[in-house]
């Protein structure tokens, strides 16, 4: 509904200040926002709230997964990090700077966020990137905080082998069944791609790997396939993702939430 509304009303934009009402606990709650005088009578509010939450699912899932872990060679907590490099494996990169600035705002010490989006079938022209705003927020400008975006339309193992490879603190595979081959047709080739990519994702024992799926039963065999590629340990066991909000797809006459379950692993070699 949110994206249909924006398509029909292209002049509509996410209003300044609305994202300030979001939290890392609940995202943006329509019930709370609709009580505010400046938004209470706006017919577009439900659509815009849905749109924001759909995009916030990316940074909020990452924040939730990492908040109790230690990162990098110095084993810092997320709140202690001054620079963070995240590889995001997903066919539809989410490039809305306001959502990633929201992530920055939750981490006062973080000065540089490097986002590398990867996928062999990348679709950068997608619903997450409709009606983007290029202007950075005044707070990030004042504090000279930087977000670097890098799009790499290739499989992870292909990116791993190029000269510009940037070693990550975190790798996130959103919707593992799409990127890691469970639904592909060229089975032998895809298994080789997946095995090599999984081995590369866990190359550094300092890198945390976040995995999400819409089907809980897929996570355990996925972790097993990572263990077959390289020895790994489970940092966060399989659990519901509280920020799986609006990324859905129709399947077998039902609605499947693409990132409904998550876990975190890390290489041990």
N, C-alpha and C positions, 0 to 999 in steps of 0.2 A: 504493500500500500504506500509506504513512504516514497519509494522510487517512482511509482506511477504518479503520485501527487506532484513530485518535482518535475516530471516530464511534462505534465499538463500545465504546470505553473512555473515556467522557467525563471521568472523574476524572483521566486521565493528563495531565500537564503537562510542559513542558520544564523539567527540574530546574535549580535554581540552580547556576551554575558550569560547566555543560556547554558553554555558548557560549564560555567562556574558552579552551577547547581549540581553537577555530577560528583560522585564520590567513588573511591576505590572499593567501597563495600557494596554499594547497590547500583552503580552506574547512574543513569538519569531516570528518576522515578516520576512518571506522569502524574500520579496522585499528588505528589508534593509540589511539582512545578505548576500544576493547574490552579493551585491555591494562591499563587502570586498574582497580584492585581494586574501587572503588566502583561501577563500571558493568559489569564483566566478566560477571556472572551475570544481568543484567537482560534479560528476553526482549523488552522493548519497545525496546531500544537501536537496532536497525536502522531501525525506523520513525521514531523521533525524529531520528536522524541525517539521514535522507532529508528529513524535514520541515524541519529547520533549513537544510539545503543548498538546498532549493527556494526558501526565503525569502531566504537569503543571496545568491542569484543576482543579485538586484536591486542591492544596494549593492556587491557585489564586482565586478560588471561595470562599474559606474560608476567605482569606484576604479581598476580596471585600465586603463580607457580614458583616464583623466585624469592618471595618475601622472607622465607625462613631458611634459605640456602646461603652457602658461601661461594663466592665467585672468584675466578682468576687465580693466578699463581700466589697472590697474597691472601687468598681466602677471605676476602672482604664480604660483608653483607651487602645486599642491594642498596641499602640506604647510605652506605659508605663509598660507593663507587663514584668516581669523578669522570670516568670514561667507560662506555659500554658499547660493545660491538655485537650485534644480533644478526644472525642469518635466519631469514624467514622463508621457509619453503612452502609456497602456495601458488596456485595458478592465477590467482587474482590479487595482485599486490594492493595493499591499502595505503594510499599516499596522502591522505588528508593530514596536513601539518598540524591542524588544531588538535587532533586526537593524540598525536605523538608529543605535542607540547603539553597536553594534559598529563601524559606519562612523566615528562620532565618535571612538571610542577609538583609531583608527589615525591620527588627525590632532590631535595635542595642542593646536595653536593654534586650532582651530576651536571657536568659542563658540556660533554660531547656525547651524542648518541649517533652511532653509525648503524644504519639499517641497510642490509644487503638482501634484496628479494631475489629468489631463485626458483625457477621451474622450467622444465623442458617444454611445456605448452603454455607459457605465460600469456595472460590476457590483460594487459595494462589498461585497456579501454573497457572498464567494467563499472558496475553500479557503485562500488565503493568510492570511485573517483569522479562521480558526477558532481558538478557544482563545487569545485574546490576553491579555496581562498588562499592566495599566495602570500599575503601579508603576515609576517610574524607578529606574535603578541609583544606588547611593550615590555613586559617583564623579562622575556627571554632576550630581547634586544639589549635591555639595560644591563643584564647580567652576562651578556656575550655568550649565551648558550647556543650551541650549534647542533643541528640535526643534518647529517649527511645521508643522502639517498643514493642507492646504487641498484640498478636493475640488471640482472644477469639471466637472460632467457636461455638457460641450459640446465641440464641435470647437475645434481650436487657434485658428483664425481668429476664431471667435466670442469666445473668451476674450481675444484680443488687442485686441478693440474695446471691451471694457467698462472702466469707470472704475477698477475694482480690479485691473487688469492689473499684475502685478509682474514687472519685467524680469529675465530669468534670467541667471545665469552659464553655465548648462548646460541644454540641452534633450535629453532622452533619448526616443527613439521605440523602444519595445520591440515587436518583431514588426511590421515596417513594412507587411507585406501586409494586416494587419488594419486599421490606422488610416489608411494613405495610399491606400486605394482600389483596389488591384489585384484584389480579390475581390468588389467591389460590383457591383450589377446596374444601377443608374441611372447609366450611364457618364458622360454629359455633365455631370450635376450633381456627381457625385463627383470628376471631374477638376477642376472649378472649385473645389470645396472643397479638394482636395489642393494645387492650385497656390497658392491664397491662403494656406493653412496653411504650406506650405513657404516661401513668401516672407516670412511673418511670423516663422517660426522663425529665419530668418537675417537678420532686420531689423538687429540690432546686430552689427557686426564684432567685438565682444568676446565674443559668445556662441559656445560650442562646442556642436555638435549631434552626438549619438551615435546611430547607427542600428544596429539589430540585426534579424536575420532567420534563419529556419531554412533558407533556400534561398540559397546563395551567389550564384547567377546573378541574383537580384533586386536585389542591392546596386548593381551598376554602373548599370542603368537608373534606379534610384531616385536615385542621386547626379546622374545626367544631368537628371532632372526637377527637382531642386533648382537645378541650374545654369541651366535654362530659366527658372526663376522669379526667380532672382537670382544674380549672380556669386558663386561659392564656391570655396574651395580645400580640398584634401584634407589633413588634419592627420595622420590615421592611415589607411593604406590597408586595404583589405579583408583581414581575417585571421580565424582561428578565435578564438572566445571561450572561453578556458580555464575559464570559470565557467558555461558552459551545462551544467547538471548534470541537473536533473529536470523542467524545464518542457517537456513533450512533448505531442504530439497524434498520433492515428492518422491516417495518410493513405496511400491506395493500398496497403493491406496492410503498411505499414511504420510505424515510429515516427519522427516528425519532431521534432527538437529546435528549439524555437521561436526561440531566441536563439543559435544555433550559430555565426553569423558576425556580424562587427561592423566598423564603420569610423567615423571622425570627420571632420566637415567644419566649415567656418566661412565666414561671409559675408565678402566683400572690399570691398563698396561702403561 
